[in-house]
């Protein structure tokens, strides 16, 4: 018989029970033992880990004031969290990252200087009682029914940049020299990897291979010239499995040196994220593949902002994915063109068309379309569990959309114009 410590997430209490059968757990999770039975309070700033459906965590035996294996907290109680840098929220580019503040820059000569602070944040994933989508649904289309659950409200204690996850989108132009000053306010070392950017080895951010990790309280400066264009990303380069999953990622857009033709009227960036969070908890489970929250730019439906465009606009949507699963993102009412990856723009002869684009882990995908078709059009992941919040309850009743789901609202030029397909216009003009 092996005495084990069991943690149940109930009133922030750590309960330690007696012996369990030797075969109760796999050997690889039979990590730590205790020979006493007692109850202690679990500090609010400790990360919570669980293993499978039983909500069980194995923790180390520890003598008073002695911890054999350090447990990294979400936030140190003594750590002061800085407000976002003054240029957070200043739109100096053209890309909109719905729900995430933009990031401006300072100029040091010809160098564009950006500032990022890696820090603990309390982030709201969803408040289902405050839908951003419901007001757009015509009243005549609403069918009265009883929802199978009360509206969910979910916060998460995670990590981000400049107060948000994903972090703000960095925008620059091919040929620019950029300097990114990173301050670490996390309870552990970190670094930033510039995912998809061709740069000198010592700027890659892969600690410890290319640099010493940025210790808590320290600042570090990255500086490099941009020799490419396209949609790339940034994310942690140290303790990656933990830090990326905790929310340390963001988009990096490099505009081409030559102006684009046709001109893009609306340019959106959406980071795909997923989380595993126990019911009643705000802490992330880092050791499971059973994800139950899926987000566009850190928000789950019905709180994902609507993408609003005007009929006739040329629209680009940039999708990025750092975490685990691939996501087939589908749009209603349109056929779009895949025009770019993290490798840059795709030559027109190699571009493909479709209504669904697969965004695999570690990739970006840029799609474009002309918003000729007015109305409300769904934009969502086509994996069914990824449009449900916290997984569906059984038996499944009526459910509002959750997870990776929002609407593209194409405002018509005229409310009375008859619907026509672009090919009809081409036929009438020929």
N, C-alpha and C positions, 0 to 999 in steps of 0.2 A: 504494500500500500504506500502511495506517495502523497504526503500532505501538500496541498497546493493552495495558493491564495486566489480567491475568486472575487472579481470586482463586478458589482451590478450597478448600473447607472440609475440609482434611486436616491433622490434627495442629497446628491453629492456625498454619499457615504461609502466608505470602503469597508466591505464586510469580508472577514477572513474565516473560512470554514475549515473543517477537519479533513480527514483522509478521503481519497477517491481511489477507485480501482486503478491498477497500474496501466491498464489499457484505455483509460478514459480519454487520453489525448495522444496525438502523434508525438514521437520523440523529439522532432524538431521544434515543437512549441513547449516541450516540458523543460522550461528554461531555469526557473528559480523555485526554491522551496522555503517553507517556513515550518517551524516546529511548535508554534504557539497559536492559540486562538484568541483573537481580540478584535475590537472594532475601533477604527480611527477615522477622522475626517479627511476627505480628499481635497487638497487645496484647489481653488478655482483655476489657478494658472498652470495646472499640469495637463499635458496632452493625454487624451483618452485613447486607448488602443483596445480593439476587440477582435475576436477570432471566430468568425462564422456566426451562425444564427443564434447561438446560445448567449451571445453578448458577454463572453468571458474573456478576461485578460489575465495572463500570467505575469506576475511582477516579482522582482527579486527579494530575497530575504535581506533585511537591512537591520543592523544593530542601531540603537539610538545614536543620532548624529553621524552615522556612517552609512554611505551608500556605495555598494559594490560597483554598480553600473549606473552612471549618470542618466537621469531621465530629463530630456530637454523640455523645458516648459514652452507653452505657446508664447508667453510674454513674461519677462522678469518684472516682478512687482516694483522694483526700484527704477526701471527703465522709463525715461521720459520720451514720449512719442512726439516727434516734431509735426507741426502742421504742414500741409503740402507746400511746396516751394511757390514763391510768388507768381511764377509763370505757369503753374498748373491751372488749367481752365482758360488759358489764353489761346484762342484759335489763330495760329499763324500759318496754318496749312489749309488744305481743302478737304481732307478726309474726315468724315464723321464716324466716330466710334460710339454708337448709341448706348447711352447709359454710363459712359466713361468720359471724364473730363479730358480735353485736349492738353497738349504740353507745348508751350512756347520755348523760345531759346534766346540767349544773349549772344552778341557778337563780340569776339575778341580778335580784332583785326578782321580776317576773312574766315575765322573758325567759328562754327555754330556750336554754342555751349549749352548742353542740356543737363538738368539735375534730376537724379532719381534717388529716392530714399526707400530702402527695403525695410519694412516695418510690420509689426503685428497690427491687424485690423479686425474689427467686428463688422462683418459684411452681411447685408440683407439679401438673401437669395429670392425670397418670395413672401408676399403678403396677399394671399388669394382674395381677401376681402376688399382689396383695392386694385381692381383690374384696370390695366391700361387699354384693354381691348374691348371691353363690354360696351362702352359708349358709342363705338362705331357700328355695332350690330343693329340693323333696323328692328324696331319693336315688333313689326309684323312677322319677323322671322323667328322670334323667340318662342320656344315651346315650353309651357309650364311643366316642370318636373322637379322631383325632390332629389338633391344631390346625395350621394352615398356617404359623404363624410363632411364634417365641418370644415370651413375654410382653413387651410394650413398657413402657418406663419413660421418661417424658418430663417434663423440667422446662423452664421458660421464664424467661429474664431479661426481665422486663417492668416496668411501673410500676403502682402501686396506691395506695390510701389506707389508712392505718393498718395496713399490713402485709398487705393482701389485695387481690385482684382477683376479682370486683368489690369495691368498698369496702363498708363497713358500711351497712346500711339505716338511714336516718334516719326516725324516727317522731315525729310531732307531731299536733296536733288543730286543726281549723278554728277560726280566731280567735286562735290562739297567735301570739306574737311570738317569732321565732327569731333567734339570732345564731350564725353559723358562723365559727369562727376557723380559717383555713387557713394552714398552714406549708408552704413549698416547699423540699423537699430534693432536687429533681430537678436535673440538670445544665443545664437551660434554663428560661426563664420559663414561667409557666403561669397559669391562672385557672380558675374553676369556673362553668359555665353551669347554671342551675337550670331544667331542661328541662320545660316545661309549666306553670310557676308564673307566675301573674299578679302582677307586682311592679314597683316603680319602675325606670326605665331604667338608673339608675346601679348597680343591684344585679344586673343580668342576667348579668354575668360574661363578656360578649363582648369580649375584649381584641383590638384597641385601641379598638373603637367606643365602649364604655361605661366603660372603665377602663384604667389602665395595668396591664400584665401584672405578676404577682407574680414578682419576680426571685429567683434561687436564694438561699436563706438568709433570705428575707423572710417576714413574716406579713401577712395581709390579713384584714379583718373584713367579712363580709356580714351585713346585718341587715334583716329585713323581716317584715311581718305576713302571715299565711296567710288568704286570703279564700275558699278553696275546699276541696274534699275530693277524694280519689281517689289513684290511684297515678301518680306522676311519677318523674322521674329526675334525676340530676346527672352531669355529665361535663365534660371539659376544654372551655374556651372559647377556647383559644389554641393555634395550631399543631395544629388539631383532627385533621387526617388522620393525623398521627403519634401524637398523645397519646391520642386515643380508642382507636386500634388497639393502642397499647401497654398498654391495660388500665385507663385512668383513667375509670371509670364506676361508678355505684351507683344503688340504688333510694331513693326518697323517698316515704314513705307519709303522707298527711294524712287522719286519721280524721275522720269527720263530727262536728259538734257535738252532734247528736241521736243518742242510742244506736241502734244498728242492730237491726232486727227483721225476720227472725229473727236471733238471736244467732249469731255465727260461732264455732264451737268450735276449729277449726284454720285458721290463716291463714299461708300460705306465700308467699314471694317468690322468683322465679327470674329471674336475668339471663341472657339468651342471648348467648353470645360465640363468636367464631370467630377462628382463627389460621392463619398460614402459617409453617411451621417446617421447615427442611431436615432430612433424616435425619442424625442425629449431631450436630445443632446445638441450642443453647438460645436462639438469637437469632431474632427475628421478622423476616420478610420483609415490608416495608411497601409494596412496589411491585408486588405481584401480585394477581390476582383468584383465583388457584388456592389456595384455602384447603384445608387438610388436617386441621385439628383443630377440633372443634365441642364446646362445653361448656355445661353448666348450672352457673351460679355458679362458673365457673372450673375445673370438674372434668369429665372425660370418663368415661363408663362403662368399666369396671365400678366406678369409684370415686365416682360421684355418690351422695350420701346418699339413703336410702329415705325416702319420705314416709309416716310411720306414723300412722294414725288409727283410731278405734274405730267399729265399726258403729253407725250412727245419728248420727254427728257431722255437723254442717253445716260444709262445707269450702270455703275460698276459696283459689285459686291466682292470684297476680299475676305475669304475665310481662312482662319489659321487654327491649327490643332497641335498642341504640345503633349497631351496626356496619353491615355491608353488606347481607347477604342477608335475605330474608323467610323465616320458619320456620313451617310448618303443624304445630302441636303437637297430638298426638292422644292420647286416653286410651282404654283398653280397658274394657269393662264398664259404661260410664256414658254418659248424655247430660247434658252440663252446660249452664249458661246463661251467656251473655256479659252480665255485669252492669256493666262499666265499661271506660273507656278513659283515656288521659292527659287527656281533657277532663272526667273525673269520672264519677259514677254515671250509668248509662243508665236512663231512665224505664222502668218495667215494661212499658208498652205497646209499647216499641221494642226490648226485649230479644229476643235470638235464641237458639235452642237448637242443639246439635250435639255431635259428639264430637271435632271438630277446630277449632282456632282459629288463624287466620293472624295472626302477629305480625310486622308489617312493620318495617323499619328506622325508628327514631325514634318508635315507638309503644309503649304498654303496653296489655295486655288482662287484665281480671279475669274469671275464671270461677268459678262456684259450683255445688255439687251436694251432695246428702245422701248420705252413705256407707252406703247400704242394702245394697250387694252385697258380701259378704265375700270375701276372698281376696287374691291377688297380681295386680295389674293394671298392665300396661305404660303408661308415660307417655313419649312420645318425639316427636322431629321426624319427619315423614313423608317428608322428602327422603332417599332411600336412602343417599347419600354422607355424610349428616350423622349416621348411626349407625354409622360405621366410623372407626376410629382410623388416622390417617396414610394414608388411602385404602387400598383393597384391593389386594393383590398379585395378580398373574396367573400361573398360573391360580388362580381363587378356590377355596379349600377351605372347610372349616367355620370359621366365625368367631364368636367371642363378640361380644356387643353392645358397641359403643363409642359415642363421641360423645355426642349429646344423647339420653340414654336412662337411665331409672331405673324404679323400681317404686313404685306406691302400695299399701301394705300395709294392708288393711282388716281389723282384728282382729275376729272374730265375737263376738257376745254369748254365744253358746253353740256349742260344737263339735259338738253333735248335732242342732241344729235343722234341719228340712228347708228346702231352698231355696224361697223364695217371692218372686214379683214384687210390687212395691207395688200394682199393679192388682188382684191377687188379694185382698189385704187390704181394698182399697176395696170389692170385690164382696161379700166375706163380711160386711162391716159394714153394707151397704145392704139 
